[in-house]
Amino acid sequence: MKQFFHHLICCLAIAWTSEAFAYNTATHAQVLTTQAVIRSLLQTDASVLRNLGLDKGVADESQKFPNSNTDHG
């Protein structure tokens, strides 16, 4: 019985101090958003991008909408 309480206290201490990185904003941006784009029509049907006026793939960071204003000043 004493060993049970020792294990219980250790488990509670570990659970109490652990961080859950799955809900971190950066995790969502890197993992979930990327997977959503990969599985969407943007990745599987090239005509969708062309219809939006985009000429590069979804993974290309230089991709901009035709009316994107790069001057913010």
C-alpha positions in Angstrom: 0.0 0.0 0.0 2.9 2.4 0.8 4.4 1.7 -2.6 1.1 2.5 -4.3 0.9 5.9 -2.7 4.6 6.5 -3.6 3.8 5.8 -7.2 0.7 7.8 -7.1 2.5 10.9 -5.7 5.3 10.5 -8.3 2.8 10.3 -11.2 0.9 13.3 -9.9 4.1 15.3 -9.6 5.1 14.5 -13.1 1.6 15.3 -14.5 1.5 18.5 -12.6 4.8 19.9 -13.9 4.5 18.7 -17.5 3.7 21.1 -20.3 1.4 20.2 -23.2 3.0 21.5 -26.4 0.2 20.1 -28.6 -1.9 23.2 -27.8 0.9 25.7 -28.5 0.2 28.1 -31.3 3.5 27.3 -33.0 2.6 23.6 -33.0 -0.7 24.3 -34.8 1.0 26.6 -37.4 3.7 24.1 -38.2 1.8 20.8 -38.0 -1.9 21.2 -38.3 -2.1 24.1 -40.8 0.5 22.4 -43.0 -1.4 19.1 -43.0 -4.7 20.9 -43.7 -3.2 22.6 -46.8 -1.6 19.4 -48.0 -4.9 17.6 -47.9 -7.0 20.5 -49.4 -7.9 21.2 -53.0 -5.1 23.9 -53.0 -2.6 21.0 -53.1 -4.5 18.4 -55.1 -6.1 20.5 -57.8 -3.8 23.0 -59.5 -6.8 24.8 -61.2 -8.0 26.1 -57.8 -4.8 28.1 -57.4 -5.0 29.4 -61.0 -8.6 30.4 -60.4 -7.5 32.5 -57.4 -4.8 34.2 -59.5 -1.9 32.4 -57.9 0.9 31.0 -60.0 3.1 29.2 -57.5 2.6 26.2 -55.3 1.2 26.5 -51.8 4.5 25.7 -50.2 6.3 28.6 -52.0 6.7 31.4 -49.5 7.0 34.0 -52.2 3.4 33.2 -53.3 1.3 36.4 -53.2 -2.2 37.3 -54.2 -2.2 39.5 -57.3 -3.4 42.5 -55.3 -1.0 42.0 -52.4 0.6 45.2 -51.3 4.2 44.6 -50.2 4.7 48.3 -49.3 3.4 48.9 -45.8 4.7 52.4 -45.5 
